[in-house]
Amino acid sequence: MRSGARLRRWVARARLSSLRTTFTVSFAAVAAAVTVLVGFLSYDAAARLVRVDQQTVFEGVVQDLLDEVRHSALTPADFATADADGGPRDELIRPSGTVVQVLGPDASVVDRGHPPLPVGADDKRIAAARPAGQLVEHRDVDVGDGMYRVATVSLGDGRGAVQIAQEFSDTEDLLRELQQRTVLLVGAVVIAAGLFGWWLARRITSRLVRLAGAAEDVARTGRLGIQVPVAGYDEVARLGRSFDRMLGRLAQSEEDQRRLVQDAGHELRTPLTSLRTNISMLRRIDELPPAARGELVADLAQESRELTDLVNELVDLAAGQSDREPLQRVALADIAEDVAVAARRRTGRAVTVRVSGDTVVDGRPGALQRALSNLVDNAAKFDRGGGEPIDIVVTGAGMPVGASAGADGGAAVRVEVLDRGPGIAEEDLDRVFDRFYRAPDARSLPGSGLGLSIVREVAAAHGGDPFARRREGGGSAIGFTVGRGEGGEG
């Protein structure tokens, strides 16, 4: 069994570790995807901007050279040396550091560029061309250690040509370095996101680990009083609080069930013992006189009825029938009238109903009728004189509770049953709603001691409270409220 418990704990930790790993990987993956996308778009935009800018500058220089040679009869000598006042050569070099090389009529190099530019067949043809401003361009020309973009422009009348070149390998090296740095940045962001995701996942799942440990302890030991660790206000904390409340309710339910079983066992012993005694007497019933026989049969009938009532009430309490009944709009005044009619027929007593205010509430009619019937039956049992009627007083919400109700008033609907019996002792007022509790004066009377406890359960299920008090002039006033509010003793 220990190995099975260890296996379950290991599986739980593995699942939580898997959750932690999944969270970490997901966080890192999202960060990587976003960083890669942003890095790629940024690099592409920067590279495109730099390349377009370089191309635009070079095209502008070429266009200026074309305009100049077409409008002025220039010779190679005009471009061969730099002019202090700013000659054509300087105008070509200044915009972008362009390399200038001058070719003579036979395509010989009159002024070598720095670095020297290669002269091809097309360049020789342009140098000997008659029209001025003829152009030939070469891309990706390898010159020394760099790559250049070269353009050759004819001076016309076979006077030669001018070569201009722009290096772009430095720009590509710069963009390549930018690309490498972007990749390194993406890698650093991914690693940082993974570490942060792992820390965050550990921070979140650590509480889940403790909560899972508490659940495993409950499953392993069966003890519902285990303290559940709760911290924070997020969803995990809400889960912990809900689990703690659930354990609390389960523990309370288990305690109520244990007490019910103990109390029921104690209460059942007396009628069962009496039944066994009377049944044993049945074996000698022929030896008994007629009066004793009648008394024996009457006792058996009475004890069987009490035992039946006790079992029925125990079943009602254990099954919680009132909780399964759906809520609906119900008028407590109508329920009081129905209970009064049934009580008159069953007991032969006079039962009156007094109603004031709005008595319509959201409730379970069957449970409310059962609670009110128990109150009336309790009053009929103790008020044996029958000189005055049993009064059912229903006070609606928002109405002041009168002297007969014995309270200051409130928003709850109040139901009260008044009798003129012997009353309840002051020391018993707080205990009459306990299960199986019976006052010393009532222990000789029939009953299970569960009737008023059912009243308390019904009142609690409807957001109210039971109450009991002594009446002036003798008797008792016992009832309950429905809705938010408390009954008082007056």
N, C-alpha and C positions, 0 to 999 in steps of 0.2 A: 504493500500500500504506500510505503514511503517513496518507492521508486516511481509509482504512478503519480504521486503528488509532485515529485521533482520534475517528471516529464511534462506535466501540465504547466508548471511554472516556467519551464524552459520554452515550451511552445508559446506561452503568453509573451515572454520576453522577446522571443524571435519575431513574433508578429509586431510588437511595438518597435523593435529594432528595424524591421522591414518598413514600417511606417516612417520611422525617422530617416532611413535611407531614401525612401521614395520622396519624402518632403525635401531632403537635401538635394537630390538629383534634379527634381523638378524645379526647385528654386534656381539652381545653377544653370539648368537648361534654358529657362526663360531669360535669365540674365545674359547668357551667352548669345541666344538668338537676337535679343534686342541690341546687344553691343555689336555683334557682327553686322546686323542690318544698318545700324547707325554709322559704324566705321566704314562699311562698304560705300554707303551713299555719300558720306563726307569725303572719302578719298576720291571717289569717282568725280564728284563735283569739283574738288580742288584741282585734280589732274586735268579735267576738261577745261577749267578756267585758265590754268597756266599755259596749256598747249595752245588754246585758242588765242590767248594774249600774245604769245610768242609768234604765232603764225600771222596774226594781224600786223604786228610791228614789222616783220620781215616783208610782208606784202606791201606795206606802206613805203618802205625803203626802196623796193624794186620799182614801185609805181613812180616815185619821185625821180629815180634815175632815168626811167623811160621818158618821162615828161621833159627832163632836162636835155637829153641827147637828141630828142626830136625837134626841140625848139632852138637849140644852139649847136653850131658846128664845133664840136669839141674834139680834141686830139688826145692821144695817150699821154702827152706831156701835161695836159691839164689835170690829170688824175695821178700823175706819177709821184708828185711831191705834195706835202701838206703846205697850205698857204696860211701865213700868219693871220691874214684877214679873214680866213674862213673860206676856203675854196671848195670845189665840188667834192673832193675826197673827204674833207672834214664833215661835210653835210651828210655823207653816207655813213661815216663811222659814229658820229655822235649819238644818234637815236638809240642804238642798241649794241654798241661795240662790235659792229659788223666788220668782218675781215674783207679787205679790198685788195685785189690783184689786177694789174693792168697788162693787157696783151697788145703786142704790136700788130702791124698788117699781116705778117707771116705767122701770127699766133705765138711769136716768141714772147717770153715774159719780160716786159719792160720794167715793171716794179713788182717785186715778189711780195706776196702777202705773208703775214705772220699768223699761223703757219702757212707754208706754200700750198697752194691749191692745185690739184691735178688738172691737166688740160687734155681733154678728149677730142675726138673727131668732130663732134657737134660744136665744141667751143672754137675749133679752128675754122669751121664753116661760118660761124657767126662773126669771127674776127675779119673775115674777107668779104662779108656781105656788103652789098651796095646800099640797101636802105638802112637808115638809122632807126634804132629802137627794136630790132629783132631780138627775140628772147628765147632762151632755152634754160630749163630748170632741171636740176638733178637733186634727188632726195636720198637721204641716208648714205652720204658719201663719207667713206672712211678716210680721215685726214689725221695723220699722226696717231694720237691716243684718243681722239674723239670722233664723234659722228657729226657731220655738218649737212646743212641744206644750202645748195649752191645755185646761183642764177648768173647767167652770162648774157650781157646786153651789148649789141653791136653799136659802134660809133658812127657807122655809115661810110660810104665811098671807100671801103676797104682800108680804113684808117686803124682798124683794130677793134678791141672790145674791152669791156670792164667786167671782171668777175667779183661778185659779192657773195659772202657766205655767212651763215649764222649757225653757231654750234647749239645743238639741242641735247647732246649727251649729258651735259651737266644738269640740265633740267630733269632728264630721265633718272639720273642718279639721285637727285633730290627727291623725286617722286618715289623711287624705289626705297629710299631710306624712310620716307613717310609711310610707305606701305609696311615696312618691317616694324616700325614703331607702332603702327596701328594694330598689327598682329600681336605684338607684345602686350599692348594695352588691353586687347580683347582677352588674351590669356590671363593677365593679372586680374581683370574684372571677373572672369569666370572663377578663378581660384578664390578670390575674395567673396564672391557670391556663394560659392560652395561652403566656405568656412562659416559665413554668416548664416546660411541656411541650416547648416549642421547645428550651430549654436542655438538658433531659434527653434529648430525641431526638438533639440534636447530640452530646451526650456519648456516647450509645450508638452512633450511626451513624458517628461519626468513626473508631472502630476497624473497623467494617465497611467504611468507605471505604478504609482502609489495607489491610485484608485483600483487598478486591476489587482494589486496585492490584497487590498481590503476585500474585494469581491471573492478572491480565491480563499482567503481566510474564512469568510462566511460559508463558502461552499464546503470547505474542508472540515471545519469545526461545528458548523450548524449554529454558532452563536451569533445572534442578531444585534448584540450590544457593542459590536466593534466600532471604534471611533473612525470615522471616514475623514481623511485629510481634505480640507477645503481651503482654498486660497484664491483671491482674485475675484473678478466680476465677469469674466468672459464665459464662453460656452462650456469650457471644461469645468469651470467653477460651478456653473449652473447644473451641469451633469452631476458633479459631486454633491451639491446640496440636495438635488432631487433623489439621488441614491441614498443619502443620509436620511432624508425624510421617509423614503420608502422603507428603509430598515427600521426606522422608528415606528412606523405604522405596523409593520410586520411583527415587531417585538411586542407592541401593545396588543395586537390581535392575538398573538401567541399567549400573552399573559392573561388576556380576557378569556381565552378558550380554556386555559389551565384552571383559572378560578371558577369558570362555569362548570367544568367537569367536577372539580372538587366540591363545589357547593351543591351541584345536582346530586352527586353521590351521597352527600350527607343528608340532603332532604329526602332522597328516595328511600333511605334505610328505614325511616319511621313508618311510612305507609306499607312498605313491603313486609316489615316485621309484624305489623298489625294484621296484614292479610294472611301471612303464614300462620299466625296464632289462631285466627278465626277459621282458616281452612282446616287446621288440625282439629278444631272443635267439631267440624262437620262430620268427622268419623263417628262421633258419639251423639249426633243430632237426635237419634231416636231415644236416647236416654234423657234428653233435656225436656223440661216442661214446655208447654206451648208458648208461654210468655218469653222464655229464654230463646226459643227458636226464632220467634219474630224479631227479637232484639238482635240476634246474631245475623239474620238475613239483612236487616236494616243497616247494621254496621258494615257488612260486606258491600252493600250497594253504595253507601256513603263513601267508603274508602276507595272503591273502584272509580267513582266519579272524581274524587279528589286526585287520585293517581292519574286519571285520564286528563284532567285539567292541567296538572303539573307537567305531564309529558307534552301536551300541546303547546303550553307556554314555553317550555324548554326548546321545542322544535322551532317555534317562532323566533326566539332569541338567537339560536344557533344558526338558523338559515338566513336570518336577516331579510325577511320577506318585504319589509317596508322599503328597503333600498332597491329592490327589483321592480317595484311598482312605479310606473311612469308618472312624472309630475304633470299636473293639469290645473286649470283654474277651477277652484272649488269654493263654495260658500259654506263657511263654518256654521252659519245659522241653519242651513238645510240639514247638515250632518247632526246638529244638536236636536232638531225636531225628530229625525229618524231614530236617534238613540233614545229619546224620551218615549216615543211610541213603543219601541221594543222593550224598554224597561218597565213600562206600565203593564204590558202584557205578561212579561216574565215574572215580575215580583208582586204585581197588584198594588204597588205604591203609587201615590200621586207624584208626578214629575212635571215641573213647570220649566218653561224656557223663556228667558228674557234676553232680548237682542237690542243693541244700540250701535249705530255707526255702520261703516262698510266692512263686512266680514269676508269678502272675497280675497283669497290668497292663492299663491301657487303652492300646491301640496299634493300629497298622495292620499286620496280619500279613504282608501281601505285602512291605512295605518292610523289616520286621524280618528276615524270612527272607532277603531279598536281601542285607542287610548282613551277616548271619551267614555266608551262603554265600561272600561275598567274603572274609571273614576266613579261612574254612577253605581256600578255593582259594589264597589268598595263602600260607598255611602249607604247603600241599602243594607249591606251586611252589618255595619256598625250601628246604624240608626234603626234599632229594632222597635222603638216605640211607635213610630209611624204617625205621631201627632201632627207633624208639619210636613209639607211636601218637600221633596228634594228639588233644589233649584239649580238649573243650569244657566249661567250668566255668560253671554258672549258679547264682548266689547270690541267694536271695530277700531281699525287704525285711525288715528287722528282725533278720536273722541276722548274726552276726559273720563278717566275711570272713576266711577262713583264710589260712595261709601261701601256699597255691597261688594265691590271689587277689591277694595282695600289697597289701592296703589295710587301713585301720583299721576300717572298717565304715561303715554309713550306711543311710538309708531307701530308697535307690534299688536297683532290681534290677540286678545286675551280670552281664554276659556277657563271657567271656574265652576266647580260643583260644590254646593253648600248643603250641609246636613246638620241635624241636631242630635248627633250621637254623643258618645262620651268625650269626644275631642282627642287631641294628640298632646302628649306631655311635651313640655318645652325641650327636654333633652332628646326627644325622639324626632323633632321636626327636621333636623338635618340628615336623618338616616332613613326616613320612611321610603326613599326612592332607591335605596340599595337593594341589590338582588338578595332574595331570601330573608331579608330582615323583617322581623315581626316584633312589634312591641310586646312587652310582657303581658299586657292585658288582652292582646289579640291572639296569643298562642293557643288558646283553647278553642278558637273559632276556626271554621274551615277556611282553607286558602293555601296558596303555595308561596306567598311572599314575592311573587314575580309581577303582579299586576301593575304596581306603581313603578317598578323598574322599566317595564315596557313603555309607560308614559314618559319616563325620562329619555329613553332611546328615541321615541317618536319626536319629542320636542327638540332634541339635539339635531336630529336629521332635518328638521325644518327651520333651523337657525334660531330656535327659541330656548326657553329654560322652564323646568318644572318649579313649582313653588307650593308651600303648605303653610297654613297658619291656623291659629285658634280663633273661633268666632266669639264675639261678645254674646253672652247669654247661653254659651254652651255649643258644642259642635265644632266642626272643622270646615275649612275652606281649602280645597286642594285643586290645583289646575296647572295649566301650562300656557306658554305664549308661542305664537307662530310668527316667524319673521325676526328682524333684528330688534332686540329689546329684552328686558329682563322682567320676570315677574317678581313681585315683592311680597313680603309677609304682612305689610300694612301696619 
